[in-house]
Amino acid sequence: MIQKRYPLVSIWVLLLFSTTLVSANCPNPNAANLIYKGDFGAGPDQVFPELPFPQIQTPLLYSFTSNPSTAKYNLTNSTVGTNPNWIEIGDASANPTGYMMLVNGFIGPISTLSYELDVCAGETYFISMDVINMVIPTLSNFADPILELRVNGVTITATQPLIKGSGWQTLGADYTVPNGTSSIS
């Protein structure tokens, strides 16, 4: 999510979930969402049945199965019946058929997802993502992932583990766009 900071008013927008880039002009600061659609969409299929949005930039491969293997991901609306080591959940949104990005991580650092967004120099945005550790809390043979959020390669959140059993968490921070900058990723 990106939230533009205003006195007394805040406007929520998503950074990670989009299908098109915004205009090269400075985006409307009063827009409810600075990114088109703001999520991964929704649908009746447990796993999104085609290659996802081309704007999702990731070194991971897309999996058309409900249980992606190591270093793969899918867009799914439910993890019910997919992996005995995972909790069974749906997307964090209010939409019961909403898709979420499910990443089967692996040992070693990786940039899981990146996206480019046009912004206005000098403005402050709240950039965030909602995340959850899918491993059942009682399993001790799985390491907790270590997460951080970066803008233009610079870490803007403290590096932190995503603890099993901690539920959905929002990882985010304010980011003020430097002068001379018109897009971030």
Backbone bond lengths (Angstrom), bond angles and torsions (degrees), N, CA, C in turn:
res aa  C-N    CA-C-N  psi(-1)  N-CA   C-N-CA  omega(-1)  CA-C   N-CA-C  phi
1 M - - - 1.440 - - 1.519 108.52 -
2 I 1.287 116.03 145.77 1.459 120.89 170.70 1.501 105.00 -119.86
3 Q 1.291 115.44 130.27 1.446 119.65 178.32 1.513 107.38 -122.77
4 K 1.304 116.15 121.11 1.452 120.61 176.55 1.516 107.03 -78.71
5 R 1.319 118.14 129.77 1.465 122.35 -176.85 1.522 109.98 -85.54
6 Y 1.302 116.30 123.16 1.462 124.60 174.93 1.519 108.02 -128.81
7 P 1.339 118.32 151.22 1.449 118.61 172.04 1.531 109.07 -64.21
8 L 1.295 117.91 128.67 1.469 126.55 175.93 1.520 115.00 68.65
9 V 1.325 120.03 -13.02 1.455 121.41 -178.04 1.525 108.22 -133.12
10 S 1.332 116.54 135.37 1.457 119.00 173.38 1.518 108.74 -128.02
11 I 1.314 116.11 143.10 1.452 121.80 -177.81 1.526 107.02 -119.40
12 W 1.349 116.85 121.21 1.464 121.92 -178.16 1.516 110.64 -87.63
13 V 1.305 116.33 135.03 1.451 121.52 172.79 1.522 108.40 -142.58
14 L 1.305 118.08 152.72 1.453 122.14 -179.36 1.519 110.70 -98.65
15 L 1.319 116.78 135.12 1.454 121.25 174.83 1.522 111.03 -89.80
16 L 1.300 118.31 -38.80 1.452 120.85 -168.78 1.514 115.48 -83.66
17 F 1.312 118.94 -15.99 1.451 120.20 -170.91 1.516 110.52 -119.94
18 S 1.317 117.62 100.20 1.445 118.85 -176.14 1.518 111.56 -155.42
19 T 1.331 115.28 163.86 1.453 118.86 175.94 1.521 113.30 -123.00
20 T 1.322 119.22 -10.70 1.463 120.26 175.30 1.512 109.90 -145.76
21 L 1.313 115.82 158.69 1.462 120.45 175.86 1.520 109.62 -84.28
22 V 1.319 114.61 154.81 1.449 119.66 178.61 1.527 109.05 -78.57
23 S 1.299 115.97 167.18 1.462 121.71 178.88 1.520 110.89 -55.50
24 A 1.320 116.99 150.01 1.461 121.11 178.19 1.520 111.09 -67.34
25 N 1.335 118.54 -17.83 1.453 121.60 175.42 1.512 109.45 -73.23
26 C 1.320 115.50 163.01 1.457 119.69 177.67 1.529 109.24 -58.87
27 P 1.351 119.08 125.93 1.457 120.37 -178.01 1.528 112.21 -64.91
28 N 1.307 115.58 151.55 1.452 122.24 177.78 1.526 109.59 -60.80
29 P 1.336 118.82 116.79 1.463 120.04 -177.04 1.526 113.09 -67.77
30 N 1.316 117.86 -13.11 1.465 120.41 179.05 1.520 112.95 -97.03
31 A 1.333 117.70 4.16 1.467 120.92 -179.81 1.522 110.12 -65.84
32 A 1.319 116.11 142.88 1.466 120.32 178.63 1.521 111.17 -69.97
33 N 1.321 117.86 -27.40 1.449 121.86 -178.91 1.525 107.75 -150.61
34 L 1.308 116.82 122.27 1.459 120.30 -177.53 1.521 113.04 -80.59
35 I 1.320 117.63 -6.31 1.455 121.51 179.74 1.521 108.82 -119.64
36 Y 1.305 116.16 135.81 1.457 122.99 -179.36 1.529 111.09 -54.84
37 K 1.304 117.61 126.28 1.462 127.26 179.26 1.515 114.54 67.66
38 G 1.312 119.76 -38.73 1.449 122.24 173.41 1.513 117.03 77.04
39 D 1.344 120.06 6.53 1.462 120.25 177.79 1.515 111.22 -156.48
40 F 1.336 116.86 -173.59 1.465 121.50 -179.45 1.520 112.52 -88.28
41 G 1.319 117.86 7.89 1.457 121.00 179.51 1.520 112.00 85.64
42 A 1.321 116.17 -168.04 1.461 122.70 -177.89 1.517 108.61 -150.92
43 G 1.311 115.78 161.01 1.453 119.49 177.31 1.511 112.23 178.55
44 P 1.328 116.57 167.79 1.461 120.88 -175.99 1.530 113.56 -76.58
45 D 1.334 118.48 -24.67 1.461 121.13 -178.83 1.522 110.02 -73.83
46 Q 1.350 116.99 138.39 1.461 119.88 179.42 1.526 110.84 -59.74
47 V 1.329 116.90 -39.74 1.463 121.90 178.03 1.523 108.03 -115.77
48 F 1.326 116.28 132.17 1.465 121.49 178.34 1.519 107.97 -52.03
49 P 1.340 119.08 122.90 1.465 121.98 -167.02 1.527 117.41 -81.26
50 E 1.321 118.56 5.09 1.463 119.85 178.87 1.516 108.63 -142.72
51 L 1.323 116.56 170.33 1.459 118.67 178.31 1.517 109.42 -58.92
52 P 1.314 117.16 133.56 1.463 119.98 -175.78 1.518 112.76 -71.96
53 F 1.300 113.74 -178.69 1.446 123.97 -175.68 1.531 112.04 -46.25
54 P 1.326 118.10 130.44 1.468 119.63 -178.67 1.521 112.65 -66.21
55 Q 1.332 118.19 -17.29 1.462 120.37 179.97 1.527 112.34 -74.55
56 I 1.344 117.78 -12.96 1.455 120.50 175.53 1.518 107.09 -74.72
57 Q 1.308 116.06 113.41 1.452 120.58 -179.92 1.521 108.35 -104.61
58 T 1.329 116.36 116.06 1.447 121.86 -178.76 1.520 109.78 -152.07
59 P 1.326 117.50 146.25 1.466 119.49 174.88 1.536 111.76 -79.44
60 L 1.314 117.71 -6.85 1.462 121.98 -179.51 1.523 110.44 -78.31
61 L 1.315 116.90 153.60 1.454 122.17 177.38 1.521 109.90 -92.80
62 Y 1.331 116.70 146.51 1.462 121.27 178.74 1.528 109.45 -79.52
63 S 1.324 116.14 138.02 1.456 122.07 178.02 1.524 109.09 -113.50
64 F 1.312 116.34 131.96 1.463 120.72 177.27 1.524 111.56 -88.76
65 T 1.330 117.63 4.63 1.460 121.65 178.31 1.520 109.85 -97.09
66 S 1.331 116.55 161.27 1.465 120.20 179.88 1.526 112.21 -77.87
67 N 1.324 117.56 -10.76 1.460 122.52 -178.94 1.531 108.41 -127.31
68 P 1.346 117.90 79.94 1.464 119.42 -176.58 1.531 111.12 -62.11
69 S 1.328 116.31 140.48 1.461 120.07 178.18 1.531 109.40 -76.20
70 T 1.316 115.44 176.43 1.458 122.21 -176.85 1.531 111.55 -52.65
71 A 1.311 115.63 135.42 1.466 124.80 178.41 1.529 112.76 67.12
72 K 1.323 116.77 24.97 1.461 121.48 173.94 1.529 108.12 -124.73
73 Y 1.341 115.16 165.85 1.461 120.17 178.27 1.514 109.07 -141.83
74 N 1.324 114.95 164.87 1.459 120.65 170.14 1.517 108.81 -144.71
75 L 1.304 116.00 172.08 1.453 122.14 170.17 1.513 104.92 -108.73
76 T 1.331 116.51 120.31 1.454 121.09 -174.11 1.517 110.03 -134.76
77 N 1.337 116.35 153.79 1.463 119.37 176.10 1.527 111.38 -104.34
78 S 1.342 117.46 -0.39 1.459 120.92 179.58 1.522 109.91 -165.85
79 T 1.331 116.52 145.55 1.462 120.78 173.89 1.525 111.12 -106.72
80 V 1.317 117.90 11.09 1.464 122.04 180.00 1.526 109.67 -61.07
81 G 1.334 116.31 126.75 1.455 122.15 176.88 1.513 115.64 72.26
82 T 1.330 119.08 17.73 1.464 119.81 -174.03 1.521 114.35 -98.14
83 N 1.323 118.85 -40.63 1.450 121.70 -175.16 1.531 108.30 -152.29
84 P 1.323 118.79 125.73 1.466 120.21 -177.04 1.523 113.92 -65.68
85 N 1.327 117.47 -14.69 1.469 120.93 179.32 1.524 113.08 -91.64
86 W 1.324 117.41 -4.25 1.464 121.45 -175.44 1.522 111.42 -107.03
87 I 1.330 115.24 150.68 1.455 120.24 169.85 1.525 108.35 -70.14
88 E 1.298 116.67 157.07 1.467 120.36 179.98 1.520 108.56 -103.66
89 I 1.325 115.70 113.74 1.467 121.80 -176.84 1.518 109.99 -143.05
90 G 1.326 114.46 170.99 1.456 122.38 170.16 1.516 108.07 -117.89
91 D 1.305 115.85 -177.11 1.453 123.69 177.90 1.532 109.83 -55.42
92 A 1.332 117.02 150.35 1.460 121.99 -179.33 1.535 113.02 -74.85
93 S 1.329 117.56 -7.84 1.463 119.91 -178.97 1.525 110.79 -78.54
94 A 1.310 115.71 174.24 1.465 121.24 177.97 1.526 112.10 -77.04
95 N 1.328 117.80 -11.43 1.458 122.10 -177.96 1.534 109.60 -84.59
96 P 1.332 119.88 116.95 1.464 121.15 -177.31 1.530 114.11 -66.27
97 T 1.326 118.53 -16.97 1.463 120.39 177.02 1.533 111.58 -109.22
98 G 1.335 116.94 13.62 1.459 121.29 179.39 1.521 111.64 -67.63
99 Y 1.332 115.83 140.53 1.461 120.67 179.55 1.524 111.31 -89.08
100 M 1.322 115.13 145.46 1.461 123.15 173.23 1.520 107.10 -124.61
101 M 1.325 116.56 157.25 1.460 120.97 176.98 1.521 107.83 -87.42
102 L 1.341 116.82 119.58 1.464 123.36 179.40 1.523 107.90 -107.88
103 V 1.335 116.25 118.34 1.453 121.75 -178.16 1.519 108.71 -112.76
104 N 1.333 116.86 124.95 1.452 120.99 172.05 1.520 105.77 -92.49
105 G 1.323 115.05 97.58 1.462 121.07 -172.72 1.508 113.44 -71.13
106 F 1.300 115.25 -179.08 1.447 121.39 179.67 1.516 108.32 -151.19
107 I 1.330 115.94 171.58 1.458 120.36 -177.83 1.521 109.06 -73.53
108 G 1.310 115.94 129.75 1.455 121.85 178.84 1.513 111.23 118.63
109 P 1.332 116.39 148.75 1.462 120.00 -179.05 1.526 111.66 -71.19
110 I 1.324 115.25 143.26 1.456 120.94 178.44 1.524 108.69 -155.20
111 S 1.304 116.39 145.83 1.457 121.43 171.37 1.521 105.94 -86.08
112 T 1.320 116.78 107.50 1.462 121.51 -173.39 1.517 112.63 -72.76
113 L 1.318 117.53 -38.92 1.454 121.13 -173.86 1.515 109.74 -152.09
114 S 1.312 116.84 136.80 1.461 119.83 172.51 1.524 108.60 -138.33
115 Y 1.304 114.27 156.33 1.447 121.00 -177.01 1.514 108.37 -153.30
116 E 1.321 117.55 142.94 1.467 121.01 179.07 1.520 109.65 -103.24
117 L 1.322 115.41 135.92 1.451 121.69 -177.82 1.518 109.80 -136.52
118 D 1.328 117.68 133.00 1.462 121.82 173.68 1.521 108.98 -74.45
119 V 1.320 116.30 137.21 1.461 122.65 -177.56 1.527 109.83 -139.04
120 C 1.317 116.19 177.92 1.462 122.31 178.45 1.520 110.08 -110.41
121 A 1.320 117.28 127.86 1.457 121.85 177.10 1.526 109.80 -57.76
122 G 1.318 115.81 139.91 1.457 121.75 177.83 1.520 114.86 85.99
123 E 1.326 118.49 -12.80 1.469 121.69 179.53 1.523 110.31 -86.32
124 T 1.334 116.20 152.22 1.457 121.86 177.92 1.521 109.20 -108.04
125 Y 1.331 116.09 129.81 1.459 123.57 179.59 1.518 108.98 -120.73
126 F 1.307 116.88 148.28 1.459 121.33 170.28 1.520 106.08 -97.40
127 I 1.322 116.99 116.73 1.459 122.57 -176.33 1.522 107.38 -110.21
128 S 1.341 116.00 127.17 1.456 118.00 -175.81 1.515 112.32 -153.18
129 M 1.326 115.00 169.61 1.455 122.48 172.72 1.522 107.69 -144.72
130 D 1.328 115.80 146.62 1.458 121.30 174.52 1.518 107.60 -94.38
131 V 1.331 116.91 129.48 1.461 122.18 -174.89 1.519 110.51 -135.30
132 I 1.334 115.90 156.41 1.461 121.91 176.65 1.522 108.28 -148.90
133 N 1.330 116.32 142.83 1.460 121.79 173.84 1.522 106.79 -85.00
134 M 1.317 117.44 120.88 1.462 122.66 -174.02 1.521 113.87 -80.51
135 V 1.325 119.10 -12.52 1.461 121.58 -175.75 1.528 110.54 -73.68
136 I 1.331 115.64 136.61 1.467 121.51 176.96 1.531 108.37 -58.29
137 P 1.334 118.65 131.92 1.470 122.23 -173.01 1.531 115.28 -56.85
138 T 1.329 118.84 -29.49 1.463 120.85 -176.81 1.524 113.88 -78.75
139 L 1.322 118.38 -8.01 1.463 121.11 -179.76 1.523 109.88 -85.65
140 S 1.337 116.47 121.14 1.464 120.09 -176.16 1.523 113.29 -99.17
141 N 1.323 118.49 -8.35 1.461 120.01 -176.69 1.527 113.45 -89.34
142 F 1.337 118.05 14.05 1.457 122.97 176.61 1.524 108.69 -119.67
143 A 1.315 116.66 126.78 1.467 120.49 178.52 1.529 109.68 -75.43
144 D 1.326 115.89 145.78 1.463 120.34 174.97 1.522 108.80 -74.91
145 P 1.336 117.78 135.89 1.471 119.06 178.33 1.525 110.89 -67.53
146 I 1.308 115.63 149.66 1.465 122.77 176.07 1.525 106.23 -105.52
147 L 1.338 116.50 124.40 1.456 120.97 -174.66 1.518 112.08 -118.61
148 E 1.321 115.14 151.52 1.455 122.26 169.03 1.515 107.03 -152.00
149 L 1.299 116.25 157.13 1.458 122.57 179.96 1.524 107.31 -114.23
150 R 1.334 115.81 130.76 1.472 120.87 -177.45 1.519 110.49 -121.95
151 V 1.321 115.51 148.32 1.457 122.79 171.19 1.519 106.41 -126.79
152 N 1.331 115.83 123.95 1.465 122.34 -177.65 1.529 111.57 50.63
153 G 1.337 115.84 39.05 1.458 121.95 176.61 1.511 115.77 83.20
154 V 1.327 118.17 -4.04 1.461 122.27 -178.80 1.530 109.17 -102.30
155 T 1.330 117.08 128.37 1.457 121.70 179.23 1.528 109.62 -68.86
156 I 1.349 116.72 127.00 1.471 120.42 -179.17 1.527 112.30 -112.00
157 T 1.338 117.85 -4.17 1.465 121.65 175.39 1.521 108.29 -124.93
158 A 1.302 115.91 156.64 1.456 119.33 173.71 1.524 108.58 -65.23
159 T 1.333 116.28 139.95 1.457 120.40 175.65 1.517 107.30 -68.49
160 Q 1.336 116.04 128.18 1.468 118.55 -176.03 1.516 111.57 -145.87
161 P 1.356 115.40 147.11 1.464 118.52 175.80 1.520 110.37 -75.36
162 L 1.322 115.70 148.78 1.461 122.25 174.69 1.533 105.99 -101.35
163 I 1.316 115.87 99.48 1.463 123.52 -171.20 1.525 111.32 -72.91
164 K 1.336 115.98 137.55 1.466 121.21 175.15 1.530 109.55 -58.53
165 G 1.320 117.30 137.89 1.460 122.02 175.92 1.514 114.68 80.94
166 S 1.323 117.85 6.29 1.472 120.14 -177.10 1.520 113.10 -88.28
167 G 1.338 118.31 -2.92 1.462 121.36 178.46 1.516 111.76 73.86
168 W 1.340 114.34 -173.78 1.465 120.11 178.80 1.517 109.15 -65.67
169 Q 1.320 116.38 135.93 1.455 122.55 177.23 1.519 109.45 -131.71
170 T 1.319 115.61 148.43 1.458 120.55 174.82 1.515 108.46 -102.08
171 L 1.320 115.63 122.67 1.448 122.55 176.23 1.522 105.92 -105.59
172 G 1.335 117.56 116.97 1.451 118.69 -175.87 1.509 113.63 -165.35
173 A 1.327 115.54 167.79 1.460 121.75 179.57 1.521 109.40 -161.65
174 D 1.331 115.77 158.19 1.459 121.40 171.82 1.527 108.89 -71.40
175 Y 1.320 115.56 144.29 1.464 121.21 176.78 1.515 107.75 -139.06
176 T 1.340 116.39 121.85 1.462 121.30 176.43 1.521 108.19 -97.61
177 V 1.318 115.92 124.05 1.463 122.53 -176.09 1.532 108.98 -71.89
178 P 1.338 117.85 124.26 1.467 120.50 179.84 1.530 111.80 -65.07
179 N 1.320 115.90 153.69 1.466 121.03 175.13 1.519 109.23 -57.97
180 G 1.306 116.19 142.46 1.449 122.19 179.99 1.525 114.34 83.21
181 T 1.322 117.54 1.58 1.464 121.60 179.96 1.519 109.45 -104.63
182 S 1.326 116.94 130.61 1.474 120.28 179.74 1.519 112.81 -119.02
183 S 1.346 117.78 -7.18 1.467 119.73 175.76 1.526 108.88 -148.66
184 I 1.317 115.09 153.47 1.460 121.30 177.43 1.527 108.08 -130.92
185 S 1.330 114.87 158.33 1.464 119.86 174.66 1.513 109.55 -146.24
